[in-house]
Amino acid sequence: MKQLEHILTEISSHIWGPVTLALLLGIGVYLTIGLRFFTFRKVFSAMCILWQGRRSDNAGDITPFQALMTALSATIGTGNIAGVATAIALGGPGAIFWMWLTALFGMATKYAEAVLAVKYREIDDQGQHVGGPMYYIQNGLSKKWRWLAYAFAFFGAFAAFGIGNMVQANSVADAIHAQFQIPTSYTAIVLTLFSAVVIFGGIRRIGEVAASLVPVMAISYIICALWVIISHYQEIPQALGLIVQSAFTETAAVGGFTGAAVWAAIRFGVARGVFSNEAGLGSAPIAHAAAKTNDPIRQGMIAMLGTFIDTILVCTMTALVIILSGVWSSGENGAALSTLAFEVGLPGVGSYVVVLGLVVFAFTTILGWSYYGERCAEYLFGTRVIWPYRLLWLIAIPIGAMSKLTLVWLVADILNGLMAIPNLIALGLLSPVIFRMPRHYLRDE
């Protein structure tokens, strides 16, 4: 077992090595420049379009607003709580700067994914709108690239069980057991039952639940974080200075923190940023393809807000709480570090904020990724696979909640990296289409 773990760790380090990280960041930079910084300049316009997208009579399965909330339900999860803390614990405060950079350029990546997803989507034999990387590879590129579509769908269908199911269930069960001493088996049963009620209702029910839970929980989490941040308002400039300085200079060992080189800040900042907002991974466009819209550009503008909200807002809140509370150098890691930070900032309440946030965020991630995995499986095997896939999904939840997941984490990490590669290649090849489409928006400026 140790040998297998070592082999998987080596594979993961290569897949998430300099080449993949450079490709993720590089595609984002390339698309941002090719779009003439369209995604930077249109954030406010996108927010207005999102507000209008709460209702729609166009063809599709869920409203544009519900599509974004479904995508956010899958991205706002353990990455925002445990992932940010891990980035700081391993890469130092400078990792946050690289998370920001990944998110800013990742907005163009997420925009491009959603634009292509809506443009090249199809209607399956159950009358549902389906799309995502496998469809824009199939319909946007020549037949010689079709293998990329199958590769993405294969990796996505199996990666979902790791990043979107077992890992999330395990995080919930561990957090509840640590905080309330509730047996993991009880948590597993409840989590599975709640998931079944939503998942068996398909994308429409997932969209409705996500549109209700995600905004409420995200806003509540941000308010609690802001309370801690504002209480240390005099130290905010120093914290921001530490983030920027540590991004370009080695972070010295202090307290329980062992120190980190600049490369560690870049590696863990970019990797955790992608893990959190999923820009370039190819998952979010699967949700946006189901939106009730006839305008790919408008849905793309809505989609790019997902990266902004997830990383620039929610992840930054977590990072500032960790740094301002002074516990970033305590030697703690993951969710334990975030819990400690909130408990220091909000004594007697902070740990409950983290646990509740983790539970709700992880639950919605399970819902969102169930849809992603299902659509990938449908692409490979047709609609007949939908119900068996849903049943397997529900079976995996209690297994994940009650198991040690070291190997699952590693396999999920590998499959996520393998998902990203076909998608990034497709974005590069389809970039002329992406650059050409928003010209009428640019002319109106």
N, C-alpha and C positions, 0 to 999 in steps of 0.2 A: 504493500500500500504506500509506504514511504517513497519507494522508487517511482511508482506511478505519479504520485504527487509532485515529485521532483521533475519528472518528464513534462507534465502538464504546465508546471510553473515556467519551465524553459520555453515551451511553445508559446505560452501566453506573453512572455517578455519579448519574444521575437515579433509576434503578431502586433502587439501594442508598442513596438519599438519605434525608432526614429522615422522609418519610412512611412508607416501608417499615420503617425501623429503629424508628420510633415504634409502628408496627403490630405488629411482632414482639415488642417489649418490652411494649407495651400489652396485647396478648392474653394474654401470660404473667401479667401483674399481675392482669388481670380474672379469669382462670381460677383463679389462686391465691386471691384473695379470695372468689370464688364457691364454691370448694371448702372455704372456712373454713380455709385453710392446711393442708389435709389432706396435701399432698405434703411439707411441712416436717416434720410430726409423725409421718409414717409411714415414714421412711427405714429405721429399724431393722427394723420389721415387713416392709418390702419385701425386705431382705436375707435374712430368714428364709424368706420365700416363694421367693426366688430359689434358695436352697439346696435347698429341697424340690422345686423345679422341674427338678432334674437328671434326673428320671424322671417319666413321665406316661403314663397309659393312655387319656386323653381323645382326642376326635377332633381331628385336625390332622396336620401333616407332620413337625414337629420339636418337641423338648421346649421348654418355656418358657425354660430356661437357654440352649439353643442359639439360640433366637430372639433373646435379648438379645445373645449373642455375635456372631450374624450382624449385628445392628444396630450393635454396637460395631466389628465388623470394617470396616464402611463409614465409621464416624465417626472412629475413632482412626487417623489417617493423617498426611498432611503438615501438616494444620491444627494438630496438637499440637506439631510440631517447627518447621516453617517458618512456620506461621500465627501462632503466639504471638510468635515473633521479629519477624515483620513488624509485628504490632500494637505492640510496644514500640518498634521502629525508627521507625515513622511517627507513633505517638500518644503515645510516652513511657511510663514505668512505670504511669501512671494508667490506661492502656488495660486493664490486668489487672483493676482494680477493676470496670470496666464489663463485662468478660468474666464475672467472678464473678456480677454482678447478673443478666446475661442468662441464666446457667446456673441460678441459684436460681429465677427465675421460669419459666425454660424447662422445669424439671422438671414443672410443671403442664401446659405445652403438650404435652410428650412423653407424659405420662400420658393426657391427653385424646385424643391421636392414637391411642394403642394401644387404649384402651377402645372408641372408635368403630370401629377397624379390626376388632376381634374381634366386636363386636356386629353389624356390618353385612357381614361377610365372606360369600363365596359359595364354591361348589365348582364348578370348571370341568369341561369335558368329558373331562379326563384324570384326574379324581378328586382334584385338588389344591385345597387351601384358598387362596383368593386374596382379597386385601383391600387397604385403603389409602384415601387420600383420594378416588380416583375412585369407589370403591364406597360409602363413607359419604356422599358427595355424591349419588350415584345413588339409594341406598336410604333415606337419611335425610331428604332434602329433596324438595321438589316438582319436577315435570318442568321448570319454568321455570329451574331452576338446573343442569340437566343439562349445559349448555355448559361449566360450570366443571370438571366431571369430565373432559370431553374435552380442555379446555385443560391441566389438570394432567398428564394422561397424555401428551399431545403434548410438552409442555416436558420432562417427566421422561424420556421415551424418548430424547430427543436430548441433554439436559443430562448424562445418565449418561456419554456418550462423552467429555465434557470433564472434569468434576470426578472421575468415578470410573474413568476409563480412561487417556486420553492424558496428562493432567497427572500422574497417579500414575506411569505408566510412564516418563515423561520425568524425574521426580524420582529414581527408582531408577537409571536409566541414568547420569544426571549424577553422582549421589553415588558410585556404584561406579567410574566412570571417574576421578573426582577423587581417590578414596582409593586405588584399586588399579591405575589406568591400564588397566583392561579395556575394550576397544572397546565402544561402545554397541550395535553390531550383535550381539555375543555375548550381552550382557545381554538384548536384545530377544528373541532366540531362546529362551533359557532361560525367561524370564518368560512368554512365550507358551505354551510347552509345559507348564509347571507349571499355568498358568491353565486350559488346555484339559482337563487331567486332572480338575480339580475341577469346572469349570463344566459339562462334559458329564454330570456325575453329578447335576445338578439341586440343588434346595434341600436335600435330605437330606445330600448330600456337602458342600455349602457349610457347612451347619450343623455337621457333624462336624469339619471342618477348622478352622472358626472357634472352636469350643469347645475345641480343642486348642491352637491358636496364640495366640489373643488373650490369655487369662489369663497364659500363660507369659511372653509378650513384654511385656505391660503391667506385670506384677509385676517383671520383670527391669529394665525401664526405670526404674520408680519406685525400686527399691533403689539403682541407680547414682546417680540424682538425689539421693536422701536422703543418700548418702555425701558428696556435695559440700555439700549444705545443712548437714548436721551438722558438717562440718569448719569451717563458718563460723557456728556457732550463735550466737556473740556478736553477730553483725551482723544476725540475723534480725529483731529488733524495728525496727531502722533501715530495713531493706528493706521491711517491711510498712508502716512509716510513710511511706516514699517513695511507695509505690503509692497509698495513701489520699490523701496530700497532693496528688499529681500528678493525681488524678482530678478535683479541684475548682479547681486553680490551674494557670496556665500553666507548662509545664516549660521552664526556661531552656536555652539552647544550652550544651553542655559537651562537650569533646573533639570527636569526629566527629559528635555528635548536634546537629542544627540547631535544636532547640527545637520545641515543639508546643503549640498552644492547647488549651483544655479541650474544644472541639468535636472536635478531632482525636482526643483520647483516647476520647471517647464513640463517635465514628463507627467508628474502627478496632477498638475494644474490642468493641462490639456486633457489627459485621460479621464480625470474625475469630472471635468466640465462636459465632455462628450457623454459620459455615463449618466450625468444628470439631465442634460437638455436633449440628448440624442440627435443633435444636428449632424447629418451625414450618415447616420445609422440606417435610415430608410424606413423607420417604423411609423413616424407621424403621418407621412403622406397617405398611408393606408386608411387612416381615420378621415383625413381631409377629402379623400376621394368620394366619401359617402355624403358630402355636404350638398344641401339643396342650393345649387348655384349654377349659373350658366356663364360665369366669368372666372376663368382660372386666375387672373391677376388679382382680383379682389380676395379670393380665397388664399392666394399666396401671401398677400399682405396681412391677412388675419393669422396665417400660420407662423409668420416670422415673429409675431408677438409672443408665441409660446416660448421661444428661446429667451426673449427679453424678460418675460415674467419669471421663468424658471430660474435663470442664472443671475441676471442683473439685479432682480429684486429679491427672490426668496433665498438663493444661495448667499448673496451678499449680506442679508440680514443674519443668517447663521454665522457667517465668518466674522462679522463685526462683534457679535455677542461673544464668540469664543476668544477673540483677541482683546476686546475691551474688559472682559471679566478677568483677564490675566491668567487664565488656565491653559492657554495654548501650549505652554512649555511644561505642563505638568507630567507629561509622559503618558497620559491617557490617549486613547485612539478611538475612532469610530463613534458610534452612538453614545458611548460612555463619556467621551469628551464633550459632546454637545449637551448631554444631560447635566454634567458637572457645571458647564458654563451657564446654562439657564438657571440652575439651582443657586449658583453664586449671585447671579443678577436678580433673580426673583425667589428669595428664600422661601421654602415651604410650598411654592407653587411651580417653580421652574421645571422640576422633573416631570410633573404631570403634563405640562405644556408639550414637552418633547415626546412623552409616551403617547399622548392623544394625537399629536401631529403624526408621529410614526405610524400609528395604527390606521388612521384615516388615509394618509397618503399611500401606505402600502396596500390597503384594501382597494383603493381606486386604481392603483397600478396593476393589481391582479385582474381587475375588470378590463382595463384598456388593453393590456397585453394578451388577454384571452381572445380579443377580437383580432389583433395583429396575427397571432399564431394561427387562428382559424382561417383567416384569409390566405395566408401562405400555404396552408395545407390544402385549401380549396383549389388554389392555382395548380397544385401538383396532382390532386386526385379527384377534383370535381366536387360538387355540392353534397354528394353522398357521404363525404368524410366529416361534415359539420357536426352531426350529433355524436358520433364516436369521439371526435376530438374534444368536444365539450365535456363528455364523461371522463375522459382521461385527464383533462384539465382539473376537474374537481377531485379526482383521486389523488393527484399530485399535491394538492394543498396540504392535507394532513400529513403526508409523507415528509414534505418539506418542513412543516411546523415542528415535527417531533424527531428530526434527524440532525446529525452533524453534517454540515454542508461544505466542508473544505473542498472536496473534489467537485461538487456541483458549482461552487463559486468559480473555480478554475475553468471548468468546461464552458460555463456561461460566458466568461470573459473571452475565451477563445472564439466561441461561436458569434459573439457580438462583433468582434473584430472582423471575422470572416463575412458577416452580413454587410459591413460597411464597405468593403472593397468593391464588390460588384456595383453597388449603388454609386460610389464616388466615380468609378470609371464611366458609368452611364451619364452622370451629371456633366462630366467633362466633355463627352461625345455629343451630348444634346445642348451644350451651352449656346450654340448659335440660335437655337430655337428660344431659349430662355432670354437671351439678350434682345431678340427681335420683338418679342410679344408686348412689352410695356411701353412701346414707343408713343402710343397715343396719350398715355399718362404723362410722359415726359414733355410732349408738345404742349400740354395744357398748362405747364408751369409758367 
